[in-house]
Amino acid sequence: MKGFVSILFLFLFPGSVFSQKAEPASVQLLRQLEENMKNYAVDIVNADETADRAIADSFFTRALVQALKVPYSFSYPFDSLTTISKLYAPDSSFRIFTWQVMKDFSYYRQKGAIQYHTKDGSLKLVPLYDYSPFTENPVDSLRDNTQWIGAVYYNIIQKTWNNKNYYTLIGFDGNDERSTRKWVDVLSFDEKNKPVFGTRFTYANDESKAPQPAYRFCYEYKKDANAKLNYDPDLDMIVFAHLISETGEPEKKSTLVPLGSYEGFRWVNGKWVHVPVIKEVDPRSNVNPPQPGAPKRGDRFPDEKKKGGG
């Protein structure tokens, strides 16, 4: 009779036995460290005072590094850190953390780090230093981690050319009080496995689209205009809305709003080649899902888990 009751219990409550299985000590430790980090992650975005946001960022950064030092932390998702973007490469060779700190409404600074996947579970971490405030032409060159053009990434697409992997990163930048920016940048790794940001973007028949040569794409528009930019896996293209100036001054990025039609980039021979008009996009579809605006209280980055293919 007892045996029958035990079997019945397993059928009625199959998860109860597994829930009692002890977690590895490393996972328990990571859960504890994550719990300690949550308030800092929220305050980076939500604290009212600039000084408090900066303090939260400092404490969070140190706590994140401490957590990542736990062996095999690479597979731990940190799901509760909803104001921090965490993207795995499609081939799981690395993941990239990014977030932003608002100094005031006219100045945002992005932070980030790349965590490599290692066979022995040890930590290999490369910090990213936002060089945007110190360059007049952020699209002009290849850059390393010390001269990164900062963004909070919400999608990553893996492509291959000449047996080398390229990871296209699409991200958000609060920029300033008048305009928002989104960035398309390409991450690869050199012969020493160090990160290199940038690849050629080609603008066929329209040299005015960007300074030449261009190594990354900047998409800037009026604050809160909700202009869409993302990768469309069905079209295998980066798709974004055409922009038009509300005031007839296209040189003023803060006047640009979506027109309702689309253009984009297609990966060709190791480059992103501009496509002036894309007719296949259905504006009613979920091709361009909601993009993360300037993070607000309780926000997470909605495109964070929408990964592309290659």
C-alpha positions in Angstrom: 0.0 0.0 0.0 2.8 2.4 0.9 4.4 1.7 -2.5 1.2 2.5 -4.3 0.9 5.8 -2.4 4.5 6.7 -3.3 3.9 6.1 -7.0 0.6 8.0 -6.9 2.5 10.9 -5.2 5.1 11.0 -8.0 2.4 11.1 -10.7 0.4 13.9 -8.9 3.4 16.0 -7.9 6.2 15.1 -10.3 8.2 18.4 -9.7 8.3 18.0 -5.9 11.1 15.5 -5.9 13.2 17.4 -8.3 12.7 20.7 -6.5 14.2 19.1 -3.4 17.4 18.3 -5.3 20.2 20.5 -4.0 21.6 23.1 -6.4 25.3 23.2 -6.9 27.1 25.4 -4.5 28.2 27.7 -7.3 24.6 28.3 -8.4 23.6 29.0 -4.9 26.4 31.5 -4.6 25.5 33.2 -7.9 21.8 33.5 -6.8 22.9 35.2 -3.6 25.3 37.6 -5.5 22.6 38.3 -8.0 20.1 39.2 -5.2 22.7 41.6 -3.8 23.1 43.2 -7.3 19.5 43.8 -8.1 19.0 47.1 -6.2 22.2 48.5 -7.7 21.0 47.6 -11.2 17.7 49.3 -10.7 19.2 52.4 -9.1 21.6 52.9 -12.1 18.4 53.7 -14.1 15.9 54.9 -11.5 17.8 56.9 -8.8 16.8 60.5 -8.8 20.2 62.1 -8.3 23.1 61.9 -10.6 25.5 61.0 -7.8 23.3 58.2 -6.6 23.2 56.7 -10.1 26.9 56.9 -10.4 27.4 55.2 -7.0 25.0 52.5 -8.0 26.9 51.9 -11.2 30.2 51.7 -9.3 28.8 49.2 -6.8 27.1 47.2 -9.5 30.2 46.9 -11.7 32.3 45.6 -8.8 29.6 43.1 -7.8 29.2 41.9 -11.4 32.9 41.2 -11.7 32.8 39.3 -8.3 29.9 37.2 -9.5 31.5 36.4 -12.8 34.6 35.1 -11.0 32.5 32.2 -9.7 33.5 29.1 -11.8 31.3 28.4 -14.8 29.4 31.6 -14.3 29.1 31.9 -18.1 25.9 29.8 -18.2 24.2 31.7 -15.3 21.6 34.0 -16.9 21.2 36.8 -14.3 17.5 37.0 -15.3 16.5 39.3 -12.5 18.8 42.1 -13.6 16.2 43.5 -16.0 17.8 46.9 -16.6 21.0 45.3 -17.8 21.3 43.9 -21.4 22.8 40.4 -21.5 23.3 38.9 -24.9 24.9 35.5 -25.8 26.5 35.1 -29.2 24.5 32.6 -31.3 27.5 30.2 -31.2 27.9 30.7 -27.4 31.5 31.8 -27.7 30.9 34.9 -25.6 28.3 37.1 -24.0 28.1 40.8 -23.8 26.8 42.9 -20.9 25.7 46.5 -21.6 23.9 49.2 -19.8 23.8 53.0 -19.6 24.0 55.7 -17.0 22.3 59.0 -17.4 24.5 61.8 -16.1 21.7 64.3 -16.9 19.1 64.6 -19.6 21.8 65.9 -22.0 24.4 63.2 -21.4 24.4 59.4 -21.3 27.3 57.1 -20.9 27.3 53.4 -21.8 29.1 50.7 -19.9 29.8 47.1 -20.9 32.0 44.0 -20.8 32.5 40.9 -22.9 32.7 37.5 -21.0 34.4 34.7 -23.0 33.3 31.1 -22.8 36.2 29.1 -21.3 36.5 25.3 -21.2 37.7 25.3 -17.6 35.0 27.7 -16.3 37.5 30.4 -15.4 36.8 34.0 -16.0 38.0 35.8 -19.1 36.5 39.3 -19.2 37.2 42.3 -21.3 35.8 45.7 -20.2 34.3 48.1 -22.7 35.1 51.8 -22.4 32.7 54.3 -24.0 34.8 56.6 -26.2 31.9 58.4 -27.7 32.4 61.7 -25.9 36.0 61.9 -27.1 35.5 61.5 -30.8 34.1 63.8 -33.5 33.5 61.1 -36.0 32.5 57.8 -34.3 31.9 55.9 -37.6 35.4 56.6 -39.1 37.5 53.6 -38.0 37.9 50.1 -36.5 38.1 50.3 -32.7 39.1 48.1 -29.8 37.5 47.8 -26.4 39.2 51.0 -25.1 37.6 53.1 -27.9 34.2 51.5 -28.0 31.2 53.5 -29.3 28.8 52.7 -26.5 25.3 51.3 -26.9 22.9 49.1 -25.0 22.6 46.1 -27.3 19.3 44.4 -27.9 20.1 42.1 -30.8 23.1 40.1 -32.1 23.4 38.4 -35.5 26.2 36.1 -36.5 27.6 36.0 -40.0 30.6 34.4 -41.6 33.0 35.6 -44.3 36.2 33.9 -45.4 35.9 31.4 -42.5 35.8 34.2 -39.9 32.9 35.0 -37.6 31.3 38.5 -37.4 28.8 39.4 -34.8 26.5 42.3 -35.7 25.3 44.2 -32.6 22.2 46.4 -32.7 21.9 48.8 -29.8 20.3 51.8 -28.2 21.9 55.1 -27.0 19.9 57.7 -25.1 22.3 60.4 -26.6 20.8 63.7 -25.3 17.6 65.6 -24.5 16.8 66.3 -28.2 17.6 63.1 -30.1 18.0 59.3 -29.7 20.6 57.1 -31.5 20.6 53.5 -32.4 23.8 51.8 -33.5 24.7 48.9 -35.8 28.3 47.8 -35.1 30.1 44.6 -35.9 32.3 42.7 -33.4 35.0 40.3 -34.5 38.1 39.0 -32.9 41.7 39.3 -34.0 44.4 36.6 -34.1 45.0 37.1 -30.3 41.2 36.8 -29.7 40.9 40.5 -28.8 37.7 42.3 -29.7 37.6 44.5 -32.8 34.6 46.7 -33.5 33.6 47.8 -37.0 33.3 46.6 -40.6 32.6 48.3 -43.8 29.2 49.7 -44.5 28.6 50.4 -48.2 26.2 53.0 -49.5 25.6 52.2 -53.1 24.7 55.2 -55.3 24.3 57.5 -52.3 27.6 58.9 -51.0 25.8 61.4 -48.9 24.3 58.8 -46.5 27.4 58.6 -44.3 31.1 59.7 -44.3 33.2 57.4 -46.3 34.6 55.0 -45.2 32.0 54.1 -42.6 32.7 51.3 -40.2 29.4 51.4 -38.2 26.0 52.8 -38.7 24.4 55.6 -36.6 20.6 56.0 -36.8 19.7 59.3 -35.1 16.2 60.8 -34.8 13.9 63.0 -32.7 13.6 62.0 -29.0 10.8 59.5 -28.4 9.9 59.3 -32.1 10.1 55.5 -31.8 11.9 54.9 -35.1 12.3 51.2 -35.7 15.6 49.4 -36.4 16.2 45.7 -36.1 17.2 42.5 -37.9 14.5 40.7 -39.9 15.3 37.0 -40.1 12.8 36.4 -42.8 14.4 38.9 -45.1 17.9 38.3 -43.7 18.3 42.0 -43.5 18.7 44.8 -41.1 15.6 46.9 -41.5 14.9 50.5 -40.4 12.4 53.2 -41.1 13.0 56.0 -43.5 13.2 59.3 -41.7 11.9 62.7 -42.7 12.3 66.1 -41.1 9.2 67.7 -39.5 10.6 71.1 -40.2 12.3 70.6 -43.6 15.7 70.6 -42.0 17.1 67.1 -42.5 20.5 68.1 -41.3 19.0 68.6 -37.8 18.7 65.0 -36.5 16.4 66.1 -33.7 13.7 66.9 -36.3 13.7 63.4 -37.9 10.7 61.1 -37.6 9.6 57.8 -39.3 8.1 58.2 -42.7 6.3 54.9 -42.9 8.5 53.2 -45.5 11.7 51.2 -45.0 15.3 50.8 -46.0 18.1 48.5 -44.7 21.3 46.6 -45.1 22.1 43.2 -46.6 25.2 41.2 -45.7 27.3 40.7 -48.9 30.9 39.5 -48.9 31.8 40.6 -45.4 30.0 44.0 -45.7 26.7 45.5 -44.9 25.4 46.9 -48.2 22.7 49.6 -48.2 19.3 48.8 -49.7 17.5 52.1 -50.3 14.0 50.7 -50.4 12.6 47.5 -48.9 9.1 46.8 -50.2 8.6 43.4 -48.5 8.2 44.8 -45.0 4.6 44.6 -43.6 4.3 47.5 -41.1 1.5 45.6 -39.4 3.8 42.6 -38.7 6.2 42.1 -35.8 9.2 42.5 -38.1 10.3 45.5 -36.0 9.2 44.7 -32.5 9.1 47.5 -29.9 12.5 49.0 -29.3 13.8 49.9 -25.9 13.5 53.6 -25.2 15.3 55.4 -22.4 14.9 52.9 -19.5 12.1 53.8 -17.1 11.2 52.4 -13.7 10.8 48.6 -14.0 11.8 48.5 -17.7 13.7 45.6 -19.2 15.1 45.6 -22.8 12.3 44.0 -24.8 14.4 42.9 -27.8 17.1 41.4 -25.6 16.2 37.8 -26.4 15.3 38.3 -30.1 18.5 36.9 -31.7 19.2 36.7 -35.3 20.7 34.0 -37.4 23.5 33.8 -39.8 
